[in-house]
Amino acid sequence: MSVTARFALPLLHPGQAQKELFHNEALTIADALMQPCVEAMGANAPPAVPAVGQCWIVGESPTGEWEGAARTLAVWTAGGWRFIAPREGMTAWVSADAVGARFTAGAWRNGRMTATRLGIDGGPGVG
């Protein structure tokens, strides 16, 4: 199966049977990636009763259905768990902590913002 370069979204091919399955899978993954909001960060065990569309940032030592998916975004869909490998610079809102998280240097970091300059209301600030 051919997939996109960044997030491995499944691509359709001419004459492909059951195109809706591949198209729906791509939409499900894209939906999770657009301004992602995760329930919590660093969880190692999947929740007992997730709701469709809920996401988590998997911890370093995942177990059960998350085994082998460390540091990915785990998204619960009607078809089960989908795991999305993060890309450098990817950000997500962590609901449990009410902070943003960024994937840098192979790890998720939350509550930390970095910049070379800070401006306030369009004026100069710290820098």
All heavy atoms as an XYZ file, in Angstrom:
930
protein
N       0.843     -1.170      0.000
C       0.000      0.000      0.000
C       0.893      1.239      0.000
O       1.835      1.336      0.768
C      -0.894     -0.021      1.242
C      -1.583      1.281      1.499
S      -2.763      1.319      2.869
C      -1.852      0.753      4.246
N       0.587      2.194     -0.852
C       1.307      3.457     -0.885
C       0.728      4.405      0.159
O      -0.483      4.446      0.376
C       1.184      4.105     -2.265
O       1.804      3.300     -3.232
N       1.620      5.160      0.801
C       1.204      6.090      1.849
C       1.918      7.422      1.652
O       2.932      7.508      0.965
C       1.515      5.522      3.254
C       0.723      4.252      3.537
C       3.003      5.255      3.422
N       1.393      8.471      2.320
C       2.028      9.783      2.254
C       3.333      9.769      3.043
O       3.523      8.947      3.938
C       1.103     10.878      2.817
O       0.828     10.604      4.189
C      -0.187     10.969      2.022
N       4.230     10.695      2.706
C       5.566     10.713      3.281
C       5.605     11.095      4.759
O       6.373     10.517      5.518
C       6.448     11.677      2.492
N       4.783     12.025      5.188
C       4.909     12.523      6.564
C       4.159     11.688      7.585
O       4.689     11.328      8.625
C       4.446     13.973      6.644
C       5.407     14.892      5.893
C       5.101     16.361      6.094
N       5.162     16.704      7.504
C       4.352     17.579      8.079
N       3.424     18.176      7.381
N       4.466     17.856      9.344
N       2.895     11.408      7.365
C       2.099     10.729      8.381
C       1.512      9.403      7.915
O       0.610      8.868      8.544
C       0.983     11.648      8.883
C       1.511     12.763      9.747
C       1.521     14.060      9.289
C       2.025     12.495     11.006
C       2.018     15.086     10.077
C       2.529     13.512     11.801
C       2.524     14.810     11.335
N       2.006      8.856      6.827
C       1.602      7.531      6.337
C       0.097      7.414      6.108
O      -0.506      6.385      6.401
C       2.092      6.433      7.277
N      -0.522      8.471      5.570
C      -1.940      8.395      5.210
C      -2.070      7.502      3.990
O      -1.311      7.632      3.036
C      -2.496      9.787      4.901
C      -2.417     10.812      6.025
C      -2.869     12.178      5.532
C      -3.252     10.383      7.205
N      -3.017      6.574      3.979
C      -3.144      5.657      2.843
C      -3.612      6.389      1.585
O      -4.512      7.229      1.645
C      -4.184      4.641      3.313
C      -4.911      5.288      4.432
C      -3.984      6.291      5.043
N      -2.984      6.068      0.473
C      -3.327      6.680     -0.811
C      -4.214      5.745     -1.630
O      -4.078      4.523     -1.546
C      -2.053      6.996     -1.602
C      -1.111      8.011     -0.957
C       0.193      8.087     -1.732
C      -1.779      9.374     -0.883
N      -5.093      6.325     -2.410
C      -5.962      5.550     -3.298
C      -5.245      5.285     -4.610
O      -4.413      6.068     -5.056
C      -7.257      6.322     -3.575
C      -8.122      6.638     -2.363
C      -9.317      7.478     -2.797
C      -8.584      5.372     -1.690
N      -5.600      4.176     -5.256
C      -5.044      3.817     -6.555
C      -6.184      3.630     -7.541
O      -7.274      3.186     -7.157
C      -4.239      2.516     -6.451
C      -3.066      2.626     -5.535
N      -1.926      3.296     -5.875
C      -2.872      2.180     -4.268
C      -1.075      3.248     -4.872
N      -1.634      2.577     -3.876
N      -5.948      3.938     -8.811
C      -7.008      3.714     -9.811
C      -7.447      2.255     -9.800
O      -6.631      1.336     -9.726
C      -6.328      4.064    -11.130
C      -5.177      4.941    -10.764
C      -4.742      4.489     -9.409
N      -8.747      2.033     -9.832
C      -9.303      0.684     -9.874
C      -9.237     -0.061     -8.558
O      -9.525     -1.263     -8.510
N      -8.863      0.589     -7.501
C      -8.730     -0.062     -6.200
C     -10.096     -0.444     -5.650
O     -11.027      0.345     -5.660
C      -8.020      0.894     -5.231
C      -7.837      0.352     -3.850
C      -7.052      1.347     -2.986
O      -6.426      2.263     -3.479
N      -7.101      1.141     -1.689
N     -10.211     -1.656     -5.163
C     -11.464     -2.103     -4.536
C     -11.576     -1.508     -3.142
O     -10.582     -1.252     -2.475
C     -11.485     -3.624     -4.465
N     -12.778     -1.271     -2.688
C     -13.085     -0.751     -1.355
C     -12.302      0.526     -1.033
O     -11.720      0.676      0.040
C     -12.837     -1.822     -0.307
C     -13.730     -3.032     -0.473
C     -13.498     -4.058      0.598
O     -12.389     -4.255      1.069
N     -14.571     -4.737      0.987
N     -12.313      1.481     -1.962
C     -11.593      2.738     -1.760
C     -12.052      3.468     -0.506
O     -11.277      4.159      0.138
C     -11.777      3.651     -2.978
C     -11.068      3.175     -4.203
C     -11.280      4.130     -5.352
C     -10.635      3.549     -6.591
N     -10.709      4.404     -7.740
N     -13.320      3.294     -0.159
C     -13.839      4.019      1.006
C     -13.110      3.639      2.282
O     -12.953      4.464      3.186
C     -15.360      3.802      1.162
C     -15.779      2.399      1.547
C     -15.859      1.398      0.404
O     -15.561      1.754     -0.742
O     -16.225      0.249      0.673
N     -12.613      2.412      2.384
C     -11.877      2.004      3.584
C     -10.588      2.796      3.730
O     -10.263      3.283      4.814
C     -11.578      0.507      3.547
C     -12.777     -0.433      3.536
C     -12.310     -1.878      3.446
C     -13.638     -0.231      4.764
N      -9.859      2.945      2.642
C      -8.596      3.677      2.666
C      -8.843      5.167      2.866
O      -8.144      5.836      3.615
C      -7.803      3.423      1.383
C      -7.291      2.024      1.303
C      -8.066      1.017      0.757
C      -6.037      1.704      1.803
C      -7.594     -0.287      0.700
C      -5.566      0.407      1.746
C      -6.343     -0.594      1.202
N      -9.859      5.682      2.179
C     -10.195      7.098      2.301
C     -10.638      7.416      3.736
O     -10.188      8.405      4.324
C     -11.303      7.464      1.305
C     -11.723      8.884      1.375
N     -10.932      9.911      0.896
C     -12.837      9.459      1.877
C     -11.544     11.058      1.105
N     -12.713     10.808      1.696
N     -11.494      6.601      4.305
C     -11.964      6.829      5.673
C     -10.832      6.726      6.685
O     -10.786      7.481      7.655
C     -13.091      5.859      6.025
C     -14.359      6.156      5.254
O     -14.504      7.214      4.653
N     -15.281      5.212      5.264
N      -9.913      5.802      6.473
C      -8.755      5.670      7.359
C      -7.912      6.940      7.311
O      -7.487      7.461      8.344
C      -7.912      4.452      6.961
C      -6.684      4.241      7.810
C      -6.986      3.748      9.222
O      -8.139      3.403      9.522
O      -6.046      3.734     10.041
N      -7.687      7.458      6.110
C      -6.910      8.688      5.959
C      -7.609      9.855      6.657
O      -6.962     10.670      7.329
C      -6.690      9.003      4.486
N      -8.922      9.956      6.515
C      -9.659     11.037      7.171
C      -9.605     10.909      8.690
O      -9.489     11.914      9.407
C     -11.118     11.055      6.708
C     -11.354     11.536      5.283
C     -12.830     11.429      4.937
C     -10.862     12.951      5.081
N      -9.662      9.705      9.204
C      -9.595      9.471     10.649
C      -8.253      9.945     11.199
O      -8.197     10.629     12.232
C      -9.812      7.978     10.963
O     -11.121      7.617     10.517
C      -9.666      7.678     12.440
N      -7.180      9.608     10.521
C      -5.845     10.019     10.961
C      -5.689     11.529     10.826
O      -5.187     12.194     11.745
C      -4.752      9.273     10.177
C      -4.810      7.777     10.509
C      -3.370      9.832     10.488
C      -3.975      6.910      9.597
N      -6.142     12.099      9.718
C      -6.055     13.546      9.523
C      -6.851     14.283     10.598
O      -6.414     15.313     11.117
C      -6.548     13.927      8.131
N      -8.016     13.755     10.961
C      -8.841     14.370     11.998
C      -8.093     14.417     13.334
O      -8.153     15.411     14.056
C     -10.154     13.594     12.143
C     -11.094     14.231     13.135
O     -11.457     15.407     12.941
O     -11.465     13.558     14.108
N      -7.371     13.370     13.654
C      -6.611     13.328     14.906
C      -5.424     14.286     14.881
O      -5.018     14.799     15.928
C      -6.124     11.909     15.176
N      -4.871     14.536     13.699
C      -3.679     15.371     13.588
C      -3.962     16.865     13.478
O      -3.078     17.675     13.727
C      -2.854     14.933     12.376
C      -2.173     13.590     12.506
C      -1.547     13.177     11.186
C      -1.127     13.637     13.602
N      -5.172     17.240     13.108
C      -5.488     18.665     12.989
C      -5.689     19.259     14.366
O      -6.636     18.907     15.066
C      -6.727     18.869     12.134
C      -6.430     18.716     10.661
S      -7.747     19.322      9.628
C      -8.910     17.976      9.726
N      -4.769     20.105     14.780
C      -4.778     20.712     16.099
C      -5.052     19.664     17.180
O      -6.067     19.700     17.873
C      -5.787     21.847     16.155
C      -5.460     22.918     15.171
C      -6.156     24.228     15.452
O      -6.927     24.372     16.371
N      -5.849     25.207     14.639
N      -4.138     18.694     17.317
C      -4.388     17.582     18.241
C      -4.558     18.024     19.689
O      -3.864     18.907     20.172
C      -3.154     16.698     18.083
C      -2.135     17.529     17.427
C      -2.832     18.608     16.690
N      -5.505     17.393     20.333
C      -5.781     17.576     21.759
C      -5.785     16.176     22.364
O      -6.576     15.332     21.954
C      -7.133     18.255     21.954
S      -7.561     18.481     23.672
N      -4.872     15.934     23.299
C      -4.765     14.613     23.903
C      -5.318     14.647     25.321
O      -5.315     15.686     25.981
C      -3.306     14.098     23.905
C      -2.785     13.971     22.482
C      -2.390     14.990     24.712
N      -5.812     13.512     25.771
C      -6.354     13.408     27.122
C      -5.252     13.533     28.166
O      -5.426     14.199     29.177
C      -7.087     12.074     27.301
C      -8.209     11.845     26.308
C      -9.279     12.912     26.370
O      -9.730     13.254     27.479
O      -9.666     13.419     25.301
N      -4.132     12.859     27.922
C      -3.005     12.880     28.860
C      -1.734     12.510     28.106
O      -1.776     11.973     27.007
C      -3.247     11.914     30.010
N      -0.612     12.791     28.750
C       0.692     12.521     28.158
C       1.449     11.542     29.047
O       1.424     11.672     30.271
C       1.463     13.834     28.050
C       2.814     13.731     27.437
S       3.498     15.399     27.287
C       5.187     15.043     27.657
N       2.096     10.550     28.436
C       2.934      9.632     29.191
C       2.230      8.406     29.732
O       2.816      7.645     30.497
N       0.984      8.191     29.334
C       0.265      6.995     29.792
C       0.888      5.754     29.153
O       1.237      5.768     27.976
C      -1.209      7.093     29.427
N       1.017      4.688     29.915
C       1.589      3.448     29.387
C       0.560      2.353     29.166
O       0.841      1.377     28.481
C       2.689      2.938     30.311
C       3.948      3.755     30.172
O       4.451      3.948     29.075
N       4.454      4.273     31.277
N      -0.626      2.512     29.723
C      -1.686      1.511     29.558
C      -2.901      2.189     28.925
O      -3.273      3.292     29.322
C      -2.067      0.910     30.898
N      -3.509      1.546     27.942
C      -4.688      2.147     27.314
C      -5.848      2.234     28.298
O      -5.971      1.405     29.197
C      -5.007      1.200     26.160
C      -4.279     -0.054     26.434
C      -3.157      0.257     27.358
N      -6.704      3.244     28.136
C      -7.860      3.362     29.024
C      -8.837      2.219     28.790
O      -8.893      1.651     27.700
C      -8.471      4.703     28.629
C      -8.026      4.918     27.234
C      -6.678      4.288     27.123
N      -9.615      1.901     29.815
C     -10.560      0.776     29.729
C     -11.689      1.047     28.744
O     -12.081      0.158     27.992
C     -11.127      0.473     31.111
N     -12.211      2.267     28.732
C     -13.360      2.580     27.877
C     -13.125      3.921     27.166
O     -13.700      4.937     27.561
C     -14.665      2.634     28.703
C     -15.865      2.811     27.790
C     -14.833      1.389     29.559
N     -12.299      3.939     26.128
C     -12.079      5.194     25.408
C     -13.276      5.541     24.529
O     -14.037      4.662     24.122
C     -10.852      4.897     24.555
C     -10.914      3.425     24.324
C     -11.519      2.841     25.567
N     -13.425      6.821     24.243
C     -14.465      7.282     23.315
C     -13.827      7.504     21.947
O     -12.646      7.860     21.853
C     -15.080      8.579     23.821
N     -14.590      7.284     20.903
C     -14.084      7.502     19.542
C     -13.583      8.933     19.422
O     -14.252      9.872     19.837
C     -15.184      7.209     18.500
C     -14.749      7.644     17.111
C     -15.533      5.731     18.498
N     -12.363      9.068     18.899
C     -11.758     10.377     18.695
C     -10.813     10.804     19.799
O     -10.042     11.741     19.620
N     -10.844     10.133     20.951
C      -9.932     10.497     22.028
C      -8.507     10.067     21.682
O      -8.300      9.032     21.048
C     -10.351      9.873     23.350
C     -11.563     10.530     23.971
C     -11.878      9.945     25.331
O     -11.894      8.727     25.497
N     -12.143     10.804     26.298
N      -7.532     10.884     22.128
C      -6.115     10.627     21.847
C      -5.307     10.683     23.131
O      -5.676     11.398     24.067
C      -5.562     11.693     20.904
S      -6.357     11.831     19.319
N      -4.200      9.989     23.146
C      -3.232     10.018     24.242
C      -1.837     10.053     23.646
O      -1.608      9.526     22.560
C      -3.336      8.761     25.118
C      -4.506      8.768     26.025
C      -4.514      9.135     27.348
C      -5.854      8.403     25.717
N      -5.787      9.022     27.852
C      -6.629      8.571     26.879
C      -6.493      7.964     24.564
C      -7.989      8.311     26.920
C      -7.849      7.707     24.600
C      -8.580      7.875     25.767
N      -0.894     10.632     24.380
C       0.514     10.500     24.026
C       1.022      9.326     24.849
O       1.013      9.362     26.083
C       1.314     11.782     24.336
C       0.830     12.925     23.427
C       2.808     11.528     24.140
C       1.459     14.264     23.719
N       1.431      8.282     24.162
C       1.872      7.048     24.818
C       3.220      7.281     25.488
O       4.101      7.955     24.948
C       1.957      5.895     23.793
C       2.435      4.613     24.447
C       0.605      5.686     23.112
N       3.382      6.703     26.676
C       4.615      6.835     27.455
C       5.761      5.990     26.916
O       5.700      5.430     25.815
N       6.789      5.861     27.722
C       8.024      5.170     27.326
C       7.946      3.649     27.438
O       8.716      2.945     26.801
C       9.193      5.668     28.182
C       9.515      7.139     27.982
C      10.020      7.438     26.578
O      10.766      6.617     26.019
O       9.659      8.507     26.047
N       7.029      3.117     28.262
C       6.944      1.670     28.494
C       5.514      1.174     28.324
O       4.893      0.689     29.278
C       7.448      1.336     29.898
O       8.743      1.828     30.097
N       4.976      1.263     27.113
C       3.571      0.893     26.916
C       3.309     -0.598     27.095
O       4.175     -1.427     26.834
C       3.273      1.338     25.492
C       4.594      1.430     24.818
C       5.602      1.729     25.881
N       2.086     -0.896     27.559
C       1.672     -2.276     27.772
C       0.363     -2.546     27.050
O      -0.282     -1.639     26.534
C       1.477     -2.545     29.276
O       0.444     -1.680     29.760
C       2.752     -2.311     30.061
N      -0.039     -3.801     27.055
C      -1.323     -4.191     26.455
C      -1.383     -3.841     24.977
O      -0.419     -4.047     24.241
N      -2.494     -3.281     24.564
C      -2.689     -2.940     23.151
C      -1.757     -1.828     22.676
O      -1.613     -1.612     21.483
C      -4.140     -2.531     22.897
C      -5.131     -3.665     23.070
C      -6.542     -3.193     22.814
O      -7.147     -2.649     23.759
O      -7.014     -3.364     21.678
N      -1.125     -1.129     23.594
C      -0.192     -0.063     23.232
C       1.254     -0.549     23.150
O       2.143      0.225     22.809
C      -0.275      1.075     24.236
C      -1.504      1.922     24.115
C      -2.549      1.756     23.255
C      -1.822      3.067     24.894
N      -3.491      2.728     23.450
C      -3.080      3.548     24.458
C      -1.180      3.729     25.925
C      -3.674      4.672     25.012
C      -1.784      4.846     26.483
C      -3.010      5.311     26.020
N       1.500     -1.807     23.450
C       2.868     -2.325     23.446
C       3.532     -2.061     22.097
O       2.943     -2.289     21.038
C       2.871     -3.821     23.739
C       4.264     -4.361     23.987
C       4.236     -5.800     24.479
O       3.204     -6.252     24.987
O       5.277     -6.450     24.342
N       4.749     -1.539     22.144
C       5.497     -1.248     20.924
C       5.167      0.102     20.304
O       5.662      0.421     19.228
N       4.357      0.918     20.964
C       3.940      2.201     20.398
C       4.414      3.388     21.247
O       3.746      4.414     21.318
C       2.426      2.225     20.247
N       5.579      3.273     21.883
C       6.100      4.340     22.740
C       6.190      5.661     21.984
O       6.564      5.703     20.817
C       7.475      3.957     23.279
N       5.817      6.744     22.679
C       5.910      8.128     22.204
C       4.993      8.468     21.025
O       5.087      9.546     20.478
C       7.360      8.494     21.866
C       8.275      8.468     23.072
C       9.710      8.779     22.738
N      10.316      7.846     21.801
C      10.797      6.649     22.105
N      10.730      6.210     23.338
N      11.342      5.880     21.204
N       4.128      7.562     20.603
C       3.211      7.871     19.505
C       1.951      8.541     20.032
O       1.714      8.575     21.237
C       2.786      6.593     18.735
O       2.074      5.735     19.645
C       3.976      5.861     18.146
N       1.149      9.053     19.121
C      -0.202      9.492     19.456
C      -1.088      8.275     19.274
O      -1.109      7.680     18.194
C      -0.681     10.597     18.516
C      -0.157     12.000     18.737
C      -0.714     12.933     17.664
C      -0.525     12.514     20.098
N      -1.795      7.880     20.304
C      -2.722      6.754     20.224
C      -4.128      7.321     20.085
O      -4.577      8.079     20.946
C      -2.628      5.897     21.481
N      -4.798      6.982     19.005
C      -6.128      7.506     18.709
C      -7.111      6.342     18.704
O      -6.889      5.341     18.008
C      -6.156      8.191     17.326
C      -7.515      8.791     17.049
C      -5.061      9.220     17.215
N      -8.200      6.459     19.460
C      -9.226      5.428     19.465
C     -10.223      5.731     18.358
O     -10.760      6.836     18.278
C      -9.920      5.356     20.818
C     -10.976      4.301     20.874
C     -12.326      4.498     20.912
C     -10.786      2.881     20.870
N     -12.978      3.279     20.948
C     -12.046      2.266     20.917
C      -9.664      2.064     20.825
C     -12.221      0.890     20.930
C      -9.838      0.689     20.839
C     -11.105      0.117     20.889
N     -10.450      4.779     17.468
C     -11.389      4.937     16.356
C     -12.431      3.825     16.417
O     -12.307      2.893     17.217
C     -10.663      4.853     15.001
O     -10.231      3.498     14.786
C      -9.461      5.781     14.942
N     -13.407      3.903     15.538
C     -14.422      2.850     15.459
C     -13.775      1.507     15.116
O     -14.312      0.451     15.441
C     -15.478      3.209     14.420
N     -12.602      1.538     14.498
C     -11.891      0.319     14.130
C     -10.822     -0.099     15.111
O     -10.057     -1.019     14.846
N     -10.711      0.588     16.246
C      -9.690      0.245     17.241
C      -8.616      1.315     17.334
O      -8.807      2.447     16.897
N      -7.490      0.952     17.901
C      -6.387      1.894     18.102
C      -5.638      2.160     16.809
O      -5.356      1.239     16.043
C      -5.404      1.361     19.146
C      -5.951      1.384     20.519
C      -6.343      0.298     21.259
C      -6.215      2.529     21.326
N      -6.825      0.713     22.480
C      -6.759      2.086     22.545
C      -6.044      3.895     21.142
C      -7.125      2.959     23.573
C      -6.412      4.761     22.159
C      -6.936      4.286     23.354
N      -5.313      3.421     16.592
C      -4.434      3.845     15.496
C      -3.286      4.583     16.161
O      -3.498      5.383     17.074
C      -5.145      4.790     14.510
C      -6.367      4.213     13.861
C      -5.981      3.050     12.927
N      -7.138      2.525     12.246
C      -7.790      1.429     12.593
N      -7.390      0.731     13.630
N      -8.812      0.995     11.910
N      -2.074      4.321     15.719
C      -0.884      4.942     16.298
C      -0.227      5.817     15.246
O       0.038      5.366     14.133
C       0.088      3.878     16.812
C      -0.530      3.014     17.869
C      -1.013      1.755     17.558
C      -0.653      3.472     19.166
C      -1.603      0.955     18.527
C      -1.246      2.679     20.151
C      -1.717      1.421     19.821
N       0.036      7.054     15.628
C       0.616      8.017     14.699
C       1.984      8.422     15.232
O       2.096      8.937     16.357
C      -0.289      9.256     14.549
C      -1.682      8.820     14.081
C       0.331     10.262     13.598
C      -2.747      9.867     14.233
N       3.012      8.178     14.434
C       4.366      8.558     14.832
C       4.505     10.072     14.736
O       4.155     10.662     13.716
C       5.390      7.872     13.933
N       4.978     10.721     15.801
C       5.127     12.176     15.763
C       6.295     12.593     14.883
O       7.218     11.806     14.648
C       5.386     12.543     17.221
C       5.998     11.323     17.801
C       5.393     10.163     17.073
N       6.226     13.811     14.408
C       7.302     14.408     13.617
C       7.941     15.519     14.443
O       7.297     16.114     15.300
C       6.738     14.994     12.322
C       5.974     14.014     11.448
C       6.845     13.175     10.632
N       7.626     14.031      9.751
C       8.421     13.578      8.813
N       8.535     12.301      8.616
N       9.116     14.392      8.063
N       9.183     15.810     14.176
C       9.905     16.878     14.868
C       9.110     18.189     14.806
O       8.669     18.600     13.742
C      11.289     17.062     14.232
C      12.171     18.059     14.914
C      12.688     17.596     16.274
O      12.672     16.385     16.570
O      13.113     18.464     17.044
N       8.903     18.800     15.964
C       8.189     20.067     16.046
C       6.683     19.949     16.204
O       5.995     20.948     16.404
N       6.149     18.728     16.135
C       4.701     18.529     16.282
C       4.263     18.987     17.669
O       4.967     18.778     18.654
C       4.377     17.057     16.083
C       2.923     16.733     16.075
S       2.727     14.956     15.720
C       0.973     14.884     15.612
N       3.088     19.632     17.741
C       2.571     20.087     19.018
C       1.181     19.508     19.262
O       0.463     19.171     18.326
C       2.482     21.629     19.094
O       1.614     22.084     18.062
C       3.835     22.270     18.947
N       0.816     19.402     20.532
C      -0.510     18.917     20.930
C      -0.889     19.590     22.238
O      -0.025     19.912     23.056
C      -0.502     17.400     21.103
N      -2.175     19.794     22.453
C      -2.678     20.313     23.716
C      -2.951     19.123     24.634
O      -3.601     18.163     24.229
C      -3.959     21.114     23.487
C      -4.502     21.692     24.749
C      -5.584     21.241     25.442
C      -3.989     22.804     25.473
N      -5.780     22.020     26.566
C      -4.803     22.988     26.605
C      -2.908     23.660     25.280
C      -4.588     23.986     27.539
C      -2.680     24.661     26.214
C      -3.519     24.825     27.323
N      -2.450     19.175     25.864
C      -2.640     18.108     26.840
C      -3.735     18.556     27.811
O      -3.499     19.390     28.691
C      -1.337     17.777     27.597
C      -1.558     16.613     28.549
C      -0.208     17.478     26.617
N      -4.930     18.016     27.647
C      -6.087     18.437     28.453
C      -5.870     18.249     29.948
O      -6.216     19.118     30.747
C      -7.334     17.658     28.038
O      -7.701     18.004     26.736
N      -5.309     17.118     30.353
C      -5.134     16.814     31.782
C      -4.260     17.846     32.486
O      -4.473     18.154     33.654
C      -4.539     15.420     31.956
N      -3.277     18.404     31.776
C      -2.342     19.358     32.365
C      -2.635     20.800     31.959
O      -2.026     21.727     32.493
C      -0.904     19.021     31.960
C      -0.483     17.631     32.387
O      -0.950     17.170     33.445
O       0.296     17.000     31.656
N      -3.530     20.998     30.996
C      -3.858     22.322     30.453
C      -2.611     23.060     29.975
O      -2.410     24.240     30.248
C      -4.633     23.154     31.465
N      -1.745     22.322     29.254
C      -0.532     22.899     28.672
C      -0.309     22.298     27.287
O      -0.859     21.255     26.954
C       0.733     22.646     29.531
C       0.637     23.313     30.879
C       1.015     21.173     29.674
N       0.534     22.951     26.534
C       0.928     22.411     25.243
C       2.126     21.490     25.390
O       2.912     21.631     26.330
N       2.253     20.547     24.472
C       3.412     19.644     24.435
C       4.001     19.700     23.039
O       3.277     19.841     22.060
C       2.996     18.217     24.781
N       5.314     19.599     22.960
C       6.000     19.631     21.667
C       6.933     18.428     21.573
O       7.599     18.077     22.535
C       6.781     20.926     21.517
C       7.508     21.054     20.183
C       8.256     22.363     20.068
N       7.431     23.503     20.398
C       6.738     24.219     19.502
N       6.775     23.902     18.231
N       6.018     25.255     19.888
N       6.989     17.822     20.379
C       7.883     16.696     20.139
C       9.186     17.241     19.570
O       9.219     17.772     18.459
C       7.238     15.708     19.162
C       8.020     14.440     19.006
C       7.938     13.433     19.961
C       8.838     14.245     17.906
C       8.661     12.257     19.822
C       9.560     13.077     17.751
C       9.473     12.080     18.719
N      10.263     17.149     20.356
C      11.579     17.613     19.911
C      12.649     16.627     20.343
O      12.570     16.055     21.429
C      11.931     19.002     20.492
O      11.920     18.932     21.906
C      10.968     20.073     20.020
N      13.624     16.444     19.479
C      14.763     15.567     19.757
C      14.324     14.180     20.214
O      14.905     13.588     21.113
C      15.696     16.206     20.782
N      13.241     13.653     19.613
C      12.793     12.293     19.882
C      11.969     12.100     21.132
O      11.713     10.965     21.535
N      11.545     13.194     21.778
C      10.756     13.067     23.010
C       9.697     14.162     23.079
O       9.857     15.233     22.498
C      11.668     13.155     24.229
N       8.619     13.874     23.809
C       7.573     14.867     24.066
C       7.958     15.660     25.300
O       8.365     15.096     26.316
C       6.234     14.173     24.305
C       5.606     13.635     23.065
C       5.665     12.345     22.605
C       4.813     14.367     22.131
N       4.951     12.248     21.431
C       4.413     13.468     21.123
C       4.392     15.696     22.049
C       3.625     13.856     20.046
C       3.606     16.085     20.982
C       3.236     15.168     19.987
N       7.793     16.991     25.237
C       8.048     17.864     26.376
C       6.818     18.751     26.551
O       6.376     19.384     25.600
C       9.277     18.718     26.133
C      10.566     17.894     26.071
C      11.704     18.681     25.484
N      13.003     18.087     25.402
C      13.350     16.889     25.038
N      12.463     16.018     24.751
N      14.593     16.489     24.963
N       6.301     18.808     27.769
C       5.106     19.634     27.969
C       5.408     20.829     28.862
O       6.339     20.809     29.656
C       3.929     18.823     28.512
C       4.113     18.355     29.929
O       5.202     18.371     30.463
N       3.040     17.930     30.542
N       4.605     21.881     28.667
C       4.725     23.073     29.475
C       5.926     23.930     29.175
O       6.233     24.864     29.902
N       6.644     23.662     28.084
C       7.854     24.410     27.777
C       7.697     25.080     26.409
O       7.406     24.431     25.420
C       9.048     23.472     27.742
C      10.356     24.183     27.526
C      11.503     23.223     27.402
N      11.582     22.341     28.563
C      12.382     21.300     28.631
N      13.153     20.996     27.619
N      12.406     20.537     29.701
N       7.875     26.383     26.385
C       7.842     27.119     25.132
C       9.235     27.704     24.912
O       9.845     28.219     25.846
C       6.816     28.256     25.176
C       5.393     27.772     25.391
S       4.785     26.705     24.081
C       4.581     27.875     22.781
N       9.729     27.632     23.690
C      11.030     28.197     23.388
C      10.884     29.231     22.285
O      10.030     29.107     21.413
C      12.022     27.103     22.946
O      11.486     26.449     21.809
C      12.262     26.095     24.047
N      11.701     30.263     22.349
C      11.669     31.325     21.348
C      12.987     32.079     21.397
O      13.726     32.009     22.380
C      10.508     32.274     21.620
N      13.268     32.803     20.359
C      14.454     33.644     20.346
C      14.111     35.075     20.711
O      14.980     35.877     21.005
C      15.124     33.630     18.958
O      14.156     34.029     17.990
C      15.657     32.251     18.634
N      12.797     35.386     20.720
C      12.362     36.740     21.048
C      10.922     36.696     21.528
O      10.125     35.881     21.064
C      12.453     37.606     19.803
C      12.309     39.063     20.044
C      12.419     39.755     18.725
N      11.107     40.279     18.463
C      10.867     41.410     17.859
N      11.854     42.093     17.391
N       9.662     41.831     17.686
N      10.561     37.583     22.433
C       9.210     37.670     22.925
C       8.718     39.095     22.712
O       9.342     40.056     23.144
C       9.142     37.324     24.429
C       7.815     37.579     25.127
C       6.746     36.645     24.558
C       7.952     37.376     26.623
N       7.592     39.224     22.012
C       6.977     40.523     21.812
C       5.647     40.571     22.519
O       4.929     39.574     22.579
N       5.299     41.733     23.042
C       4.026     41.893     23.736
C       3.220     42.954     23.013
O       3.674     44.088     22.861
C       4.246     42.265     25.216
C       5.042     41.166     25.906
C       2.913     42.505     25.908
C       5.494     41.472     27.299
N       2.030     42.571     22.558
C       1.121     43.461     21.846
C       1.808     44.151     20.675
O       1.639     45.349     20.451
C       0.521     44.485     22.818
C      -0.712     45.159     22.248
O      -1.352     44.580     21.339
O      -1.038     46.268     22.711
N       2.614     43.404     19.959
C       3.287     43.915     18.768
C       4.508     44.731     19.042
O       5.232     45.121     18.122
N       4.797     45.032     20.295
C       5.972     45.840     20.637
C       7.153     44.968     21.024
O       7.025     43.760     21.150
N       8.299     45.595     21.209
C       9.470     44.817     21.622
C       9.287     44.279     23.027
O       8.616     44.871     23.861
C      10.623     45.827     21.557
C       9.953     47.152     21.710
C       8.578     47.009     21.113
N       9.886     43.141     23.256
C       9.812     42.519     24.572
C      11.178     42.029     24.964
O      12.179     42.705     24.748
N      11.239     40.859     25.478
C      12.486     40.252     25.887
C      13.111     39.582     24.676
O      12.423     38.930     23.901
C      12.242     39.205     26.996
C      13.525     38.567     27.446
C      11.521     39.855     28.166
N      14.404     39.671     24.484
C      14.976     39.002     23.339
C      16.452     39.077     23.223
O      17.173     39.683     23.877
